[in-house]
Structure formats: C-alpha cells, structure tokens
C-alpha cells in the first residue's frame, strides 16, 4: 500500500488523546456538607489504583475511528492496481485535440495552443502513437494513426509540427462534445497488440482549449464514456479576461419621431470575469449606398453611444439609429479587448416582405385589428416590411406582390376572387373571424357552403386548452419556458362547426373544445382561420408576450423562402431557394462572393449553400451582376467565454487526469514527476478513501451506541443500590 499524501499520517499521534482521557477519573464537581461528615476522618484516594482502563472496547473503537480518518486524508492506493504494471511495457496512444474555434482568436490563445501541442509532441516516445485533430463545430483530422506509424520514428514529430504550423483558427463555434466522442471512437478502434502480456495500451485524449462555457456538450449527454480512457485538459488563457458581445433583438423604435430612421434593439452581454465595463456602440459603413451600387470606403456613421455593462450582466437597449442611405452597415461594440464577436451586420436587400390587410378598422385605431399588426411589422429591426391596409369596400390592388394576406369582415366578391387567386399561387392567407357574418366570406373564399357558426361570450374569459406544439407554427413555443398560454384570455369568439371539413387541421382549441385556430389547404397555398380577434374587444392576445413571435411565425409560414435580413450564423446553411428568390431565372447558376473577396459557385441542383465560414457581408451574383446580399454573424453562444469548471467533465462521465489539480492550467506541472502523475491517476481510479470513510462512519456509530449503553448501565437503580 502507498499513500498519495502521507503527511496526514502524522495525525496518528492524536491516538494518545483517547488513552489519556480514559486515565482521567471524573470527580464530583460539587461538595455537599452534612452533619455526620464532621466526625469522619479524611482519607485521600489511592491514585495508583485509579490509573487503569475500565472500558477497553470503547477505547479501541475510538482509536480505530481516529486512525481511519488519518488514512482517509492520506489517500491510500495499491500500486498493484496501476493501469501500467511495472512488469509490462506501456505504449501510449493519444489523440491530440486542438480547439480552433472563434474564441481562440483572442489575443495569443492560438499561439499558446500550438506551443502546448509542440511540447506534447516533443515528449512522445518512439513506441507512442499520436493522431492530431482540429475541432470547432466540425472535426478535421490533420494527422491519423496510420500516417504516424508509416512515418519513420525520427521524422514523426517534424511531420506533426509541419502540419501544425499551417493550421489556423476558424470563425465557427465550439463543439467540445462531438470532438471528444470522435476522439474516443478513434482510440477504441486502435487494436490491442497480439502479445498483451508484454505490451499494454494506455489510451488518452489531450485537449488544448480555452474550455469556455459556450462550448456545445450535447454529444456527451448520452455517450457511455470508456472507463479506461483518460482525458488530459490543457488550458490556454488570455492576458485580459472577460468578453463582451452584441446581439440583435427583433423590436425597434422610431428615432426622434422621424419616419425614416429606426433605432434597433440590441442586447449587450458581459461575462462574469470581465474587467472592462464601459463600451461604445457605433455604426460603420461596409457596403454600398442606395444612390449608386458601387463599393465605398469603410467609414464611421454618426456619433457613438456610450454604454455601461457590469461584469456578469446583460443590458437591453436601443442602439444608434440606422444610417440613412446605406445598404450594408455594421454595428460595432468598441472598447472590448476581444473583438471577434463585436460586430453585427445589417443588409437592406431592397425587397421587403409585403403584407396586405383587408378588413374593418383603421391602422391608427387602438381598438382595431390592423393597429396591432402594424406595430409588430413596422417595429422590426432586422427586416423590411411593406404593410398596406384596405377597407372591404375598396377594390383589390392590381398586380399585387403581397406574399401574405390578412382578411377580416364581410368581403366583397372582388376580394374573395383576389384571395382565391393568391391561394392558387401558393401564398398564405390569414382569415380572422371578427363576427359570425364573416363565415359567408370565408365560405366564398373556399367555394364551399357556409358553416354553422355562433357567437360566444365569456365574462371571465376563456383560455386556450390544447395546442398542437408539433405544428411548425407552435414548434418555437414547445419548450416548457414558452409553452404557457394560460395567461391569455378571450372575451369573445366564434364557435365554428368544422365537422363538414374533414381536411381541416385544428391547431388550437378553447376550453369548450371549439376550434380557436385551424388550417385549411387551398390550392397551392394555405388558409389559416382564427375564430377570435387579437384586439382588446375580443381578447388579450395583442397585449401578451406571445403575440409578436406568433405573428411572425404565421406570416412566414408557407411563404416563399427569403433571405433573413437579420442574418445567419457562421456555419449555418442557407437554402438555395432563398438565394435564388432574387434571380431572374431561379434555375440559373449563381455565385456568392465572401467577405474576403473569394467566390463560390452554387450549382442549380444544390440544396443549400454551406460556405458561411466568415462573418460579414455576402453578395449573390447572377452572372456578373450582383442581385442581393446577406449578412453572417459569429455564433452567439461562442461569446460566452467564461471558463467552464472541470467538474463538468466528471459529470459527463469523463475521467480527466488533471482535474483535481487546478494549478495545472498551462500544461503539466513541472514539480510533479511522471511517477507522481501515475500515482494520482491510480488513486483516482481506486478511490479507496470512500471505503475508509464508510468504515469510519460504522466505527463511530458503534462507539456512540456503546458509550450510551455503558452510561445507562452505570446509573441504573440496581447498580446504585449495590
């Protein structure tokens, strides 16, 4: 038996304490004088006879408890349980994982990582085998075991160093879980030698990373980690801790009452370990002006806004107004020492989403349906929306380009034909039943007989009892944090009998099981029917937090794919249909120019564009003509650079060899020899101290019971009479 911390065995000297206590005789604390005592002669006790131990078993239990506690802190282990027995030859098989994600672009983290990797490679022996992987959201094998084994031993380190020298960081997020599981599977594929009595494999994964909390670990949740595999984490840290980041939010507001300039709503987050708390927000031009379609120099736009965000907190605020006359601009967060995630890009494509409303009520009347719809659409910070309101008495517009139509009220025959035409062309129609008379117009749009419908009122308000969270409209609300619709009350609604519509799909129902929202296929398009309005007379829907996201999900449902003006994240694929929406010929080949000036072709049969490798502005070309642009941002979760706790590795089932020694943050501890490192690994596997703790608890329980039993026995009446 050996001990990891043998100095704690000095605590065995405390075993003398129970022995001394057993030799001490308890004497009465008080003396009571009585009359007969005056005639007695004082007789002192015989001290020599009192110096003896009466309760040997109790003494032994107390000595055993103290001894076991000393052994617990000394951390014993058995050398025979070593994964590398002295009589066998050990061959180390390692996968070297280098984190090359966007967060590794901070200061000199990548240089630190390459230096750590070079030192590890130099320490490898001629019998060792090494594979080298680079990872972010993807994994790249830059050196495999086969190439290593086929290379002569003197040239292996030089080969690995040459491939390491040309490796660079990326702009992708971090997926630590996928990288670890791939490395584990790669190691498990390495077969044992034929003569296992002479050679034993020691499998290990060496991870060099900043280990930030924004790393994705989902792949580890259900993975059964091999017990014989060890993870060696090597940390890299920037000189300036902390990081601030910037993110879009949908809503915006008008600046100074101007109808032309809009201030975007943004969220600024500062990590818990940040030292910098004062920042600036400012626009800069990175694209082309609206007057001429030619590149301009990058210049600042307007004055910056100062903002204070304490460490570990977030602040939601309105940024500076969108610049006038600029198609492509960038909102910068300045004064942050790490700028890899301090830019948000905005592109105006010139093709807004067109929404048409036909029905009763004015857009400036707070009691009408279009009022709240306009607030949602015109308050969007990252997408241009064209919103038109028509009265039922007005004629439908000629050559309308509206992608989404919202209808309510008793419509004329001309409007019914217009809605039918839109449905045949594959557009979306949202029909709001504001009264029972609207059923006639709804039946005319579908060209079916009118359905039975009755008006319902609820003084206390009825609720949505069942929603179909598997439907695309409600999938964003499926999480437990967002699935609560019980705070939205409906005062008036129309009970619609859809038994004669077998093709109707009910998406939500009220408490009385009547449909609240249903979907009807019509031509190539889709008709959504809401049996109650969102205005205050009918419900609280417009004033709830669910209204804005629900409107956007409804308006974008089954519409023609469009490029998201809010942008995409690095690594996100973009459907080709969205890219081709601006082309004259949707089947024509197109090319995309990346922010670094390079171009990538997108074939006509390609399903999506997967080349979003850089943050910035991307330009879509049809031939030699630029037809549209879109923005790509750094992944939001990559901004959470607060270092994770290595206890998370144990929670995931991993066995990090250095997790118990936080001082080893930059490679191996120079003061610890390989023998000591092996001892730590062996003791961590055996965990003998846990059994010793259990034994000490049993001994202390027995000692407590025995001491209490002897105390009751000594004070029993029978003994007092004797």
N, C-alpha and C positions, 0 to 999 in steps of 0.2 A: 504494500500500500504506500502511496505517495500523497503529498499534500500540495495544493496549489498555493495556499497562504499559510505556511507552517508557523508564522509568528503568533497566530492566535492560539497555538498550543500552550503558550506561556500562561494562558488563563487557567491551566490545570492547577496552578499554585493556589487558586481560590478554593480548592478542595479541603484546605485546612480549616476553613470557616465553619462548616458543619461539625467538625470534630471538636473545635474549641467551644462551640455553642452547647454541645452535648455534655461537656465537662462542667459547664456553669450551672450551679444549683440556684433555683429560684427561691428566694426567701420572702416571707411576708413583707409587704410594703408598709404596713401599719402595725403598731404595738398597742395593745389594749390592756391597761392596768386594771386589776381587780384585787379584792381584799386578801384572798389567800396567797397571792403572789408575794406578799411581804414576808412570809415565813419560809419561802423556798430559797435554797442556796443556788447562786448562778453556776451553771455548768456549761462551758463552751463546747460546741460540736467537734467531733473528731474529723478534721479536714482530710486526713489521709484516706479515711474510709469513703468520703464523698467523691473522690476523684476516680469514678468509674462510669462506664457507659451502660445504661439500662436497656436502651432500645436499639439493638444492633441493626435490625431490619430497616427501621426508619432512617438510620444513619446511612446505610448502604444505598437506599433509594435516592437520598439527597445527593450523595456523591456521584451516583450514576447520572442524574439529571444534569449536574454541572459539567461533567465530562462530555456528555453527548452534545451539549451546547457549544463547547470548545471545538469539538470535531466538526460541527456544522459550519462554523466560521472558518475553519482551516481548509474546507473544501477538499475532502479526500477523493482519490481516484485510484483505480487499479491499472497499472501500466500494461497488464496483460490484455486489457480491453482496447488497446490502441488500434486504430484502423491501419496502421503501418507497423506491424510487428518487427522487432529488431532482426529476427532471423530471415525476413523476406526482403526482396528487392522492391523498392517502391518506384513506380512510374507515374508521373503526374501528367494528367490530361486536362487541359484548360481551354476554356472559351473566353477570350478577351472581348468584352463588350464596351464600346466607346459611344457615349452619348453625343450625338452631333445635332441635336435639336436647336431650335431658335434661341432658347435661353442660354445655350452655351456660347452665344455670340457676345455675351457680356465681358467686357474688359479682356483679360488674357486667359479665360477659362479653357478655351480650346488648346492653347499652348501648354497650359498646365496638364491637360488630359494627355496630350501627346508625349509630354515628358514622363508622366507616370507610366504610360504604356511602354515607352522605350526602356525605362528602368526595369519593368517587369520582364521584358523580352531578354534583356542582358542577364537576368538572374536565372534563366532557364538552363537546364542541363541537357546533355546530349541525348538522354533517354526520354526527355519530356516531349509532349506533343501539344501544339498550340494552334487554335483557329481564332481568327480575328473577325469580329462583326461590328459594323456601324449601325446605329439604330436611331430612329425618330418615331414617326408613325409607321415607317417601313423598316425592313432589315436588309442590309447589304452585306454579303459575305465577301470580304476582300481577301481572305486567306483561309483555305479549308485544310482539314487534316491530311487529305491526300497530297495536296501540293507541298505541305510541310514535310511529310515523310519522304517524298520523292526528291526533295532538295538535300544535297549533302549537308551534314551537320554544321560545318564551319560557315556555310553561306545562309543558313536559315534566318538568323537574326537580321542580317543585312537585307534579305528579301522582304521580311516583315517591315523593317524600317523604311525601305523604299516605298512600299505601298502606303504606309502610314504618313509619309511626307506629303503625298499628293492628295490625301483625304481632306475634305473641307466640311464646314458646318452647313446646315440647311436652314430653311425657314419653316420647317414643319414642326408640329407639336411632338410631345414625348409620349411614347407608349412603352413604358417600362415592363408592364406585364407581358406583352407579346414578345418582347426581346428576351426576357428570362425564360419563358416557356419554350421558345425556339432553341435557345442555347441548351436547355435541359434535354430536349429531344435529340439534339445533335450529339450530346455527350452520351446519352443512353444508346445511341446507335454504334458507338465505339465498342467493339467486341473485346472480351477478356482474352488474354494470351492463352495458348494451348496448355502451358505448364503453369497453372495458377499457384503452385506451391513455391515457385521461385520468384514470380512477378505478380504484384498486386497493383491494380489501377487506383489512383487517387483522383477522382473527378471533382473539378471545381470550376466555378464561374467567377471571373474577375470583372467587376462592373466599375467603370470610371465615369462618374456623372456628378452633376450638381444636386441630384436627388431632390428635386423640387416637388412641392405638394400638388402642382398642376399635372403631374405625370398620370397617365392613364394606367390603372392597375386591374382593370376589369378581367383581363385574361387569367389572372391568378386566382380569382374568386372560386372557381370550381375545379381548379387544377390540383391533382394529387401529387404534391411535390415529393420527389425521391428522397428517402431519408439518408441515403449515403452521399448525397451531393451537397457541397458546401458553397456558399456564396461569400465572396470577399469584396466588400464595398470599399472603394477608394474615392474619397471626396475631393472636389475642387471648389474653391470659394473665391468670390470676387473681393477685392480690397474694400469696395464700397457696398455694404449690404443694402438690401431692400430693392424695391422696384415699384414704380407707378405705371398704371395702364389706363387706356381710354377705350370706351365702348359706346356704340350708337344705342339710343333708345328711339322708339318709333315716333313719339309725340313731339310736336314743335309748337312754337307760338310766333305771332307776328311781332316784328321789332318796331317799336315806336309808332304803332298804328299804320305802318306802311304796308300796303298790299303786295309789294314786290319783294321785300326782304323778310326772310324767315330765320328764326334762331333755332338751331337744333337742340334737342335734349340729349345730354350725354351723361355717362357715369364715369367718374374717376375713382379708381381703386388704388390704395396704397398698402403695401404688405406690412406685416406686423414688425419686421426687423428693419424697417426703413429709417434712415436718418434725415433724408430730405423731405420736407413737408410743404414747401412753398413752390408753386409752379405757375406757368403761364400757358394760356390757350390762344392760338393764333392760326389764321388761315394762310396758306401759301398756294400760289398758282403752280400747277404741274401739268397743265394741259393746253387747251386751245380756247380762244374767246368765242363768243357766239356770233360776232360780226364776221370773222373770217376763219376758215377751217385750216389754220396753219399753226405750227408749234410756236410757242412763246417761251421766253426765259422764265426760270423759276423765280418768282418774286413774292414778297410778303404782301398780304392783303389786310388792310385795316390795322388797328392797334390791338395788341394782345390783351387778354383779360387775365388778371391775377387771381389765383385761387389757392386756398389753404386746405390741405387734406392731411389730418394727423395720421400717424402710423397705425396700421391695422383697421382703418376706417374707409368708408366709401362716401362719395358725395355725388348726388344727382343735381345737375344744374343746367341752365340754358347757356350754350356757348355763344360766341360772336355770330352775328347774322351771316347767312350765306352770302358770299360775294356776288355782286351784280356783274352780269356779262361774262361769266366764267363757266365753261362746260366741265372742266376737270380741276378739282381743287383738293387740297389736303389739309385736314385739321391736325395741328401738331400740339403735343404736350411738351413744353420746354422745361428746362432746369432739372430734368430727371437724369441721373448719371448713366442710366441704361436705356438707350433709345430704341431698342429693337422692336418695341411694341407701342411706340408713342405717336403713331401716325394713323389717321383714318381718312380714307379716300372717298370722294363723292363724285359721281359721274352723272351728268344730265344727258340722257340719250336722245331727247327731243321727241320721244314717242310715249306720252303719258298713258296711263290706264284710263280708259274712257268709261264713265258710269252715267247712265241715263235714268232719271226718276220721273215717273208719270203718276199723278195722283193728286188728291186734295191737300191743301196746305201750302204755305209759303216757306221758303228756306230760312227766313228770319223770324219765324214764329216758334217760340219755345214749346208750344203745345202741339206742333205738327211733326209728322214723320221725317220730312227732309231736313229739318233743322239739325237733328242729332246726327244724321247720316253725313251732312256736310261737315260737321265738327270733326268727325273721325277722318274723313277723306282729305280735307284741306289742312289738317293738322299733322300730316305725316311728314317726318323729317327726311326720309331717305327715298321717297318715291313720288314722282309727279302724278297727279290725278286730275283728270278733267271731269267735272261734275255739272250736269245740266238738269234743270227741273222744268217739267212741263205739266200743265193742267190737263185734265181729261178732255176739256173742250177744245184744246189746241190740237192741231193736226200733227202727226208724227213728222220728224225731220226727214228730208230726202238725203240719201246716201249717208246714213248714219254709220259711224265707225265704232259705236259703243260696244264694248266686249261684254258688259254686264248691264242688265236692265232690271230695275226695281219698279214694280207696279202695285197700285192700290186704288180702290174705288171702283165705281161703275164706269167702265171704259167704253168708248165708242167703238163701232165696228172697225174703223180705220186703225185704231190702236190694237185691237185684237189681231188683225191681219199682220200688223207690224211685229207683234210679239211672236206670232206663229212663224213668220219668216226668220226671225232671229233664232228661234229654236231649231228650225230646219238647218240653219247654217252652223249649228254646233255651239251657239252662245248660251250663256246662263241667264235665267230669268228667276227673279225672287218676287213671288206674289204675296202681298200682305193683306189678309182679310181684316179690314177695319170695320166691317158691318156684315150682316147676313146677306145684304143685297149684292155684295161683291162676288158671291158664288156664281151669279149669272155670267159675269165677265170671265171668271176662272173657267167655267164650263165652255164658254165660247172659245177661249184660247186653246183648250184641249179638244174642242169639237166633240163634246160628249154631253149627255143630258145633265141638267143641274142636279147637284147632290143635296140631300136633306141637310139642313143647317139651322141651328137655333142659337140665339144669343144667351150667354150665361154671365151672371154677375156674382162676385164673391166679396162680401163686405170685409171679411178678414183676409181676403186674398188667397188664391190657390197657388200651389207650388208645382214645379216640375218633379215628378216622382221617378221616372225612368228615362235614362238617356242611353243611346247606343254609342258607347265610347270606342267601338271598333270601326265606326264610320270615319272617313277622312276629316269630316267637319269637326268631330269631337276628339279625335286622337290627341291633339295638343293638350286637352284637358283631362287626359286619362290618369295622370299621376294623382296620388292622394292629396297633394297640396292644392290642386286646382279643380278637383272633381266635385267640389261642394257648390251646388246651385240652389241650396235651400234658403238662401237669403233674398232671392228674387221672387217677389210676389206679383201675381197677375190679378187685376181687379175685374177686367172684362175680357172675355174671349168667346170664340165661336165654336160650338160643338159640331163637328163635321163628321158625317157618317160616310166612311170610305169603304164600306163593305162591297160596293159595286166596282171598286177599283182594285182588283187583285194585284195589279202590278205596282201599286203604291207601297213605298217603304216608309214606315213610321220611324222617325229618328228620335222623337221625344214625346212624352205624354204628360198630361196633367194628373192631378190627384184622382179625378173621376174617370181615368182611363181614356179620356178623349184625346185625339191627336193634338199636339202642340206644334210639331214641325214634321213635315213629311216630304218625301222626294218622289217625283214622277218623271219617268223617262218620256221625252217628247222629241221625236225626230233624232237629230244628231246631238241635240243639246239636253239640258237638264232643267226641270222646273222644281224649285223649292217653294213650299207653301207654309207660311207662318200664320197660325189661326188667331194670333193676338198681336197688337202693335207694340212698339217699344216706347211710345210717347207716354207721358205721365197719366193720361186718361185711362190707358189700358194696363200699364204695368210699370214696374221699377227697372225694367231691363236696361234702358238707356243710361240710367244713373248707377249701374253696377260696374264692377271691375271686369266683368266677363264680356261687356258689350263690344269694346274695341277689338280684342282678338277674335271674337266671334264674327264680327262684320268682315274683318279681313279674310278669315278662313272661308267665309261664304262667298265673298266677291271673287276670290282667286280660285275657287273650286270649279273645276272643269273649264276654266278659261284657257285660251291659247297660251302655251308656255312663253314667258317673258323673262328677260334678264333681270335679276334682282338689283334694283338701284341701290339697295343697302349694301350690296357687295357680297362676296363669298370669302371663306377662309382658305388659307393655304392648304392645298391637298384636296379640296372639295371638287368633285366632278361637276361639270355643267352640261346639261342635256343639249344635244346638238339642235334639237327643235327650238330651244330658246335662243341659241346663237343665230339660227337661220331665220328667225322671225323678221329680221330687218333686211333680208336679202330680197332682191327682185325675183330670183329663182331659188326656191327653197332647196332644190336638189343640187344646186351648183356647189362646187368645191369652194371651200373658204380657208383662209389663213388667219392666224392670230399672232399679233406682234406682242411680245412680252415686254415688261418694263425695262429689261436690259437691251432691247433693240433686236433680239433674235426673233425668228418667225418659226411657227409650227403649222404644218398643214393638217386640216381636219377633213378626212375623206367623207364623201357623201353617204357611205354606208356605216360610218362611225356612229355609235350610240351616244357618246358623250366626249367632251374634251377633258382630259385628265392632266393637263400640263400646268396647273396653277401652282407653280413652285416658288414664286416670288410675290411679295406684297407690292402693290402698286396698281397702275392703270394698264389694262389690256385693251388692244384695239383689234376689232374684227374687220378683215378685208375681204371684199368680193372682187377678185382680180387685183387691180392696183388701186381700187377705191376703198377708202375707209368708210364703213357703213354704220358702225356703232362701237361703243366702248363699255367696259365694265370694270369694277374695282375688286381687288383681292386684299384681304387684311390678314395679319398674324392671328393665329387661333387664340381666342380669349383665354382658354384655360392655361395656355403657355405662360401667361403673365403672372401666375401665382408661383413666384419663385421662392417662397418661404421654404426652408429646408424641412424635409419630412423627418419623422422620427424613425430610427431603425427598428424600433419595436414593431412597426408596421410589417416588416419583413417576417418576423416571428408570427404575427397574427395571420399572415397569409400562408403559414406553414413552412416558410423557408428556414434554413439554418445558417444565418450569417456568422462567419467565424470570428469577426471582429466587432460584433455588435455590442459586446459587454465592455469594450474599451473605447469610449468616445474620443480619447486623446489621439487615436489613430485616424485622423481626418485627412491626412495628406500622405497616404501610403503607409508602409509598415513602420512600426515603432522601432527606431534604431537601438533602443535599450533592451529589446526583447530578442532573445536568441531563437533559432528555429526549434530547439528542444522545448523552450518555454511555450512557443506558439502551439506545438503539438500537444503539450500538456493542457493548455486551455481548451483546445478542441476536444480532447478525450474527456476531460471533466464535464464539459458542456453536454456531451452525449450521455454520459453515465448518470449525472445528477444524483449522486449518492447522498448529497446533503438533504434531499427531500425525505428519504427514508429515515435518516437520522433525526430529522425534525419530528417525524411521526413517532419514533421510538421515545424521544424526549417527552413528547406530549403524553404518551401512555405512562411513562415512569412518574411524571408529575401528578397525573391523575391518581395513580396508586398511592403515592406519598401523601396526597391530600386526604384520601379516604382513610389511610392507616393512622395518620396523626389525629383525625377527628374521632376515630373509634377508640384510640387509647385515651384521649381526653375524656370521653364519656365514661369509659370504664373506671378511670381514676377517681371520678367524682360521683360514682354510683352510691346509693344509700348502704348497700351491703358492705362495701369496702370501708365506708365511713364508720359503720358500727364495729367492724373488725379492728 
